[in-house]
Amino acid sequence: MPEGLAATHEHASHPALRHHLENMEQQREAGTLGMWVFLVTEIMFFGGMFLAYTLFRYEYPAAFVSASNHLDIKLGALTTGVLIVSSFTMAMAVYSTQIGRQKATIICLILTMILGATFLGVKAIEYHDKYNDQLIPGQLIPWRPFNPEVAKPGDTDPHKLHLIEGATTQNVQLFYWIYFAMTGMHALHMIIGLGIMTVILIMAWRGKFSPEYHAPVEISGLYWHFVDIIWIFLFPLLYLLGRHLEHGG
Amino acid sequence: MEEFVIPKQPGSNYLNAEYGLKSWLLTKDHKRIALLYLGAITFFFFIGSLYAMMIRLELLTPQGDLMQSSTYNKTFTQHGIVMVFFFLIPAIPATLGNFLIPMMIGAKDLAFPRINLLSWYIYMAGGIITIYALLAGGVDTGWTFYVPYSTTFSNSYVIATGVGIFINGFSSILTGLNFIVTIHTMRAPGMTWFRMPLFVWSHYATSLIMILGTPVVAITILLVALERLAHIGIFDPAAGGDPVLFQHLFWFYSHPAVYIMVLPAMGVVSELIANFSRKNIFGYKFVAFSSLAIAVLGFLVWGHHLFVASQSVYAGMIFSFLSFTVAIPSAVKVFNWTATLHKASISYDTPMLYGLGFIGLFTIGGLTGMFLATLAVDVHVSDTYFVVAHFHYIMVGGTLLAYLGGLRYWWPKISGRMYPEGWGRFSALVVFVGFNLTFAPQFLLGYMGMPRRYHTYPVELVSWQVLHVLSTAGASILGVGLMIPLIYLVWSMRYGRIAEANPWHLPGLEWQTPSPPPTENFLTTPIVTHEAYEFAPPEHKEVVGKFERQQPAES
């Protein structure tokens, strides 16, 4: 969280200026750089999982295609669209603060939060589908271990797992392990993002922001865009790659 | 020098600005947070040292007479975990770095004082969870948590320990983030990048490793914990997973972590060598950039931990070559320190004794690292006491000595009191002798084939026992050498001679303010007009050139 969110001070200058800093410009610069550095650590954090994905996709391409085809591409595309629009409303929130339009800022922030919540809701539906199809890996859910029903040739039941040649359910389980680790970690970041947006919304409501002081909105926006970008990488890797090999390639 | 007016002792400094437990636990002052860290780190060092003593006592005799093998496994694991994650990694950055970086660049505080305090609480939370795991039954996987032992077979508190380390990692990330932003945005007027003390440069490089490496080990340990819970098999070859993936992810952080430990130490030593030689450091820019080079190259060498772990021969050759290249910036530093000493007016005060000790021991540790980076030699000495001796020469001979030296050097600024110089020099010598007696025999043991992580060895190998006895004797001496400073530093906080603002007569910004400093560090924001380590020209040397150690305190 950027320090600039807290407004305590004793200086004659802007009321949001922290006492150990010289001026608002320095404070904005420090906050922005701090968020960028934090986002670098986030990239490295997700990087470990991207590496695991790459390795296992290389080793078990057939299983990954089969498992990927079982994901609901329509819901995936819908959430991607929702997130992209939320990035736009977030950018508009930052812009509205910069030109000092408080009402527009509040509307944009609320829209962003609604879209973020929509994403999480759709994600929950997807998770529930996987739960029904017994695709939660290992004994993560002790009373419902990984045990998908494998479709026989000719069977088109979408709830069954359609394995293409060379795929095994064990390797499909690895895919779902990575799927849940990555999307779960992403969803956790979305939830944290909604928390940040709540704080920013309250601050905007109380009229804390002005064209001179809008760094917290900007910095939270950076975080929000970052979480969106992670999804932009997750969607093709998890849902799209190998789609053309559907139904036994 | 003339530009800096040394201010008089103010009535209020950061230590007596406020009183009470709350004023410490809720402080946002980087100097107080540094002291919170100092206390916590000393506590963890004490725990880690107890485990070390148990290891040395067990190895005194060839039989396993003090503990069983399973207890021994836990002992060395817990020694490693506590020392690496809770002492060595935060030791210098979180205490000396936290205290000094804002002062050295002329800032009032770090960029994010609350995040700084938060990082201490995160450190404590991680530490308490880890201590809980150790008390509840301990962990026996080795500090490296190698799979599949840690995920499948170990019957100890792996998850709790993992959670403790995972949480602790965030304190490291936040410290690094704070340092980077502070150094970028909060330098005083005139404090250009190339006027910064080398201590700040090395902490900048350290912070880069902290923010780039730590998240990777966080996700790795998280995966181990989840794997233990859910048994999916991401690291289990029987289930299609890959145990070597764990080693790659783990060492991607844990090798650079070695540089998190040693780069701040190098920063301290650069300060000690330049200031106690009263000379500008030889090749300032080379020393500064070598820190960055170590940080960058340090990320490209992790594969040398996997020479015997089914890594391909070609990968092994590349990692071997890259490991050799890290020696170049390290050697640049050693040569530049040595060149700085040439024809200098050196004073052998306690901090300088530690600094000189560092150069020698780090050189031995670094050169034996070259042996280990050589593919064929590594096969012979891999997982032997040779490796143990090598990294202790870097961690203890390097980081610990620099930490002790730095603590002594800045003690007058931190506490406002002088430590007893005689005891200081004596204990520095005891530490040096004790250290070498502990670890030099281990090189021989490892070369002769004594494997690490074993609590017994053949009775008929008398030479092994002789070396183990020497090592244990050395550890006892080292222990005494570490207890003496603990006693006299605590003593000096109350009874030490009052320190003046600039007891060593040095140009660094941290000395141009009262001891102890006021809460905002400087009475007025300093304006920097000099390079770091700019000492008075020769004609003034008789005035400020000699230490006046016995000079009476200004009251």
HADDOCK unambig.tbl for C-alpha pairs under 7 A between the chains (distance, minus, plus):
assign (segid A and resid 3 and name CA) (segid B and resid 112 and name CA) 6.06 0.50 0.50
assign (segid A and resid 20 and name CA) (segid B and resid 108 and name CA) 5.42 0.50 0.50
assign (segid A and resid 20 and name CA) (segid B and resid 109 and name CA) 6.07 0.50 0.50
assign (segid A and resid 26 and name CA) (segid B and resid 185 and name CA) 6.63 0.50 0.50
assign (segid A and resid 30 and name CA) (segid B and resid 111 and name CA) 6.65 0.50 0.50
assign (segid A and resid 30 and name CA) (segid B and resid 181 and name CA) 5.89 0.50 0.50
assign (segid A and resid 30 and name CA) (segid B and resid 185 and name CA) 6.00 0.50 0.50
assign (segid A and resid 33 and name CA) (segid B and resid 181 and name CA) 6.25 0.50 0.50
assign (segid A and resid 34 and name CA) (segid B and resid 177 and name CA) 6.44 0.50 0.50
assign (segid A and resid 34 and name CA) (segid B and resid 181 and name CA) 5.86 0.50 0.50
assign (segid A and resid 37 and name CA) (segid B and resid 177 and name CA) 6.28 0.50 0.50
assign (segid A and resid 38 and name CA) (segid B and resid 177 and name CA) 6.90 0.50 0.50
assign (segid A and resid 41 and name CA) (segid B and resid 211 and name CA) 5.33 0.50 0.50
assign (segid A and resid 41 and name CA) (segid B and resid 212 and name CA) 5.67 0.50 0.50
assign (segid A and resid 41 and name CA) (segid B and resid 215 and name CA) 5.97 0.50 0.50
assign (segid A and resid 44 and name CA) (segid B and resid 212 and name CA) 6.19 0.50 0.50
assign (segid A and resid 44 and name CA) (segid B and resid 215 and name CA) 5.84 0.50 0.50
assign (segid A and resid 44 and name CA) (segid B and resid 216 and name CA) 5.89 0.50 0.50
assign (segid A and resid 45 and name CA) (segid B and resid 215 and name CA) 4.58 0.50 0.50
assign (segid A and resid 45 and name CA) (segid B and resid 216 and name CA) 5.22 0.50 0.50
assign (segid A and resid 45 and name CA) (segid B and resid 219 and name CA) 6.10 0.50 0.50
assign (segid A and resid 48 and name CA) (segid B and resid 216 and name CA) 5.79 0.50 0.50
assign (segid A and resid 48 and name CA) (segid B and resid 219 and name CA) 6.62 0.50 0.50
assign (segid A and resid 48 and name CA) (segid B and resid 249 and name CA) 6.91 0.50 0.50
assign (segid A and resid 137 and name CA) (segid B and resid 232 and name CA) 6.34 0.50 0.50
assign (segid A and resid 138 and name CA) (segid B and resid 230 and name CA) 5.20 0.50 0.50
assign (segid A and resid 138 and name CA) (segid B and resid 231 and name CA) 5.71 0.50 0.50
assign (segid A and resid 138 and name CA) (segid B and resid 232 and name CA) 4.67 0.50 0.50
assign (segid A and resid 139 and name CA) (segid B and resid 230 and name CA) 4.65 0.50 0.50
assign (segid A and resid 139 and name CA) (segid B and resid 231 and name CA) 6.72 0.50 0.50
assign (segid A and resid 140 and name CA) (segid B and resid 230 and name CA) 4.77 0.50 0.50
assign (segid A and resid 170 and name CA) (segid B and resid 239 and name CA) 6.54 0.50 0.50
assign (segid A and resid 171 and name CA) (segid B and resid 240 and name CA) 6.40 0.50 0.50
assign (segid A and resid 174 and name CA) (segid B and resid 234 and name CA) 6.49 0.50 0.50
